[in-house]
Amino acid sequence: MEIESFDDLRDAALRETCPQRLLVVLLRAEEDAEADMTEEAIQGRGTLTPVMATDLEITENLRLDALAEEADGLGHQWDLLLMSVLQGNPGQPLTSEQAGPYIKQMVESVMSGTGLDRYAVFDRAGCPVRLSRNVA
C-alpha cells in the first residue's frame, strides 16, 4: 500500500487485527551552510536532527494537525515527522516501554542517515517527504 498521507498511515494501522502504536520522531532540518543556489541547494541538501521522540496509541481520532499542535506546544523547533507503526499482540497493545527500543532505532537511523526508507516522513503540512542520503 502506498502511504500518501498521515490519514493513510493511521487508517492502514486501524485496519490491522492487532492493536498498533504510532512511533514519532520530530526532526529539525538544517540546510547545508555551504550550499547556495546550486543543484544541491535546490534538492534540499542538509542535515536532520532528532529533537523529540514519542509513541502514541493509534485511534480513529488521531489527527496530524492535533499532533503538530501538541508538538509545537512543547517548544521544540521541528520541520518533519518521522513515523512508524508498531504492532502489538492480539488484544494486547504494546506499552511505551516496549516501544522504546524501536524509537531508539529510529533516532539512530536518522543520526546515521541509513534505513530511512522504511519510515513514513511528513512535513508540517502533512505532505509526504522522501529522504535520501547523499554521500560526499
N, C-alpha and C positions, 0 to 999 in steps of 0.2 A: 504494500500500500504506500502510495506517495503521500507524504505529510506536507501539505501546502499551507497549513495554518495551525495556530495553537489549538483551535477547536477540533481540528482533525486528530491531533495527538490525544487530546482529552477524550474525544468520542471513541477512538480506537481502544483506548485503555478501558473505558467503561463497558465496551462490548466483550471484554475478556471474562471468563468464568471465575477466575481468581481475582481477589482484590489487588489493586495496583497502587503504587506510591510514586509520586512525581518527585524527581530529584532535580534541583535547580541550582545552578551556579551563575551568579551575576558577574559579568565581565566588564571591565573598562578597556576600551580600545584607544590606543595611543598611536598616533601617526608617527612614522619614521621621520625624525627631525631632519635627516639628510635628503629626504625626498622632496622634490619640487614638482612642477607640473609635468614631470616625465611620465612615461607609461606606468612606472612603479607606483607613483602617487595616485594616478587615475584608478589603478586597480586596488587601491586601499592598503598599500603596504604599511605595516606597523606591527605592534605587539598587543597581545591580550593579557590582562592581569586579572586574576580572580579577586573579587573584593568581598564576596559573601557567598555562602552556600547553605542550602536548607532542603528539607523534604516536606512534602505535603500529601495529605490524603486526596485522592482524585475523586471528586464528586461532580454531579451534573452542574452544580452552581459555581464551580471553579472557573474564573474568567481571567484572561490575561490582563485586562485593564485594572482589575482589582489587585492582582498580583504585583503589577508595576507600581500602582499607587502605594501599596504597602512597602515595597522595596524603597521607593522614594522617601517614605516617612522615616526610614532608618538612617537617612543622612549620608548614604554612600553614593558617590558618583558612579554610574554604570551606563553602559551602552547596549549590551547584548545579554540575552538569557540563553545559557547552555542548558539543555534539558534532556532527561532520560526518564524512562518508566521502568520501575522495578516491580516484578510480580511477586505476590505473596503466595501463601498456600491456600487451598480450598477452605473458604470460610474463616481464614485467619490472616488478616493484613499484617504486613511487616511493621515493626516499630522503627522509630527514628534511630535507635541504637543499632538495629540490624542494617539500616540503610547507610550508616556512617562510612563503612569501608568503600562502598560504591561511590559515594560522594567524594571521598578522598581520591579515588581512582580518576574521577572526572577532573578534579583540580590538577592532579599530576599530568593528565593528558594535555591540559592547557599549558602547563609550565614547560612540558617537553615539546609541544607542538605536534604530537603524534596521536593517532587514533581518534581524531576529532570528527571523522566522518561517521562515526557510529552514534553521534548525538544530534538532536534537533537544536537548531540555533535560530533565535528570533531577535529582531531589533525591537526598539521601544514601541514601534507602531504595530508589532505583531507580524511583520513581514519575514518570511524565511530568509536566512542568510547562509551562504555556502562559504565555509572556511577552507583555506588551503595553506599549506606550509611552503614557504619559499626559502630555499637554502641558498645563501650567497656563495 
